[in-house]
Amino acid sequence: MRRDPFSPEVRRRLGSAAVLGPMVLVAIWLGSPVIEIFLTIAAGLMAWEWDRLCGQRKFGLSGWTMLFALLVAGIAAYARRFDIVSIALVAGACAAYVAAAASQ
């Protein structure tokens, strides 16, 4: 009997890549502001996943903190204010760390 080389987790990730890959290419092709909107949404989803990986059962304060920083960074990127993007991301990461440490 032959064993399946793909675990359910690998199948899920391949399925996600099959769906998200074309979406990324379309967003890149359409350019601004679609790419900024797409990246902001994707970053928000990654903040949610990170919050869950850190053991949060619900979207906690650290997740909301990162989401807010990502929204500020997305708006600043659309406005071509990359200095604000950098500040928002660094400050958001530090604030999310403090929020996560406080919730432990």
N, C-alpha and C positions, 0 to 999 in steps of 0.2 A: 504494500500500500504506500502510495506516494504522499508525502507530507506537504501541506500548503505553505509556501515560504512567506506569505503575507499574513501577519497577525491582524486582528481587527483594528488595532491602533494604526498600523501602516495603511490599511485600506481606507480608514477615515481621513488620514492625512493626504493620501493620493487623491481622494475624492474632493477634498478641499482645494488642493492645487489645481485640479481640473476645472473647478468652478471659478476660483479666484484668479488664476493665470490670465484667462481672456479678459476678465474685468479690468485687471491692471493694465493690460495692453491697450484696451479701449480708452481708459482714463488718460494714459500717457499720450495717445494719439489725439484726443480731444484737447489736451492742454489745460491751461488755466481758465476758469477756476475749478474745473472738474477734478483735476489732479489734487488740489489742495483739499477739496471736500472729501474725496476718496481717502486720502492719507489721514485726515483727521478722524474719519469714521473707523478706519482700520486701527489707528493708534488707540482709540477709545475701546475697541474690542480687545486689543492686546492688554490694556490696563485692566479690563474686567477679568481676563484670563489670568493675568499676573496676581490679581487679588485672590482669585480662587486657588491658584497654586501655592499662595502663602498661607492657606488654611482658612480663609474667610468663607463662611457659608453663604453670606449675602454680600452684596457690593458695599464694602465698608468705607470708612472715612478716607483711608489711603487711596482707594480706587476713585472716589469722588474728587479727591485732591488732584490726582494725576489727570483725570478726565478734564477738570477745569483748566489745568496747565496746558493740556493738549489742545483744547479749544482756543485758548489765547494764542498759542503757537500757530495754529491753523489760520486764524484770522490775520495774525501778523505776517505769515508767509504769503497770504493772498495780497496783503498790502505791500509786499516786498520789503518788509522791515525785519531783516534777518538778525539784526542785533537784538530785537525784542524776542524773536523766536528762541535764540540761544539763552537769554535770561529766563524766559518762561520755562524752558525745559530743565535747566539746571535748578532753578528755584522750586519747580514742581517736583522734581525727583527728590530734592532735600526735604521738602515738606511732606511728601508721601512717606519717606523713610521715617520721619519723626512721628507721623500719624500711625504708621504700622507698628513702630516700637511702643507707642503709648497704648495700643490696643492689646498688646501681649500680656 
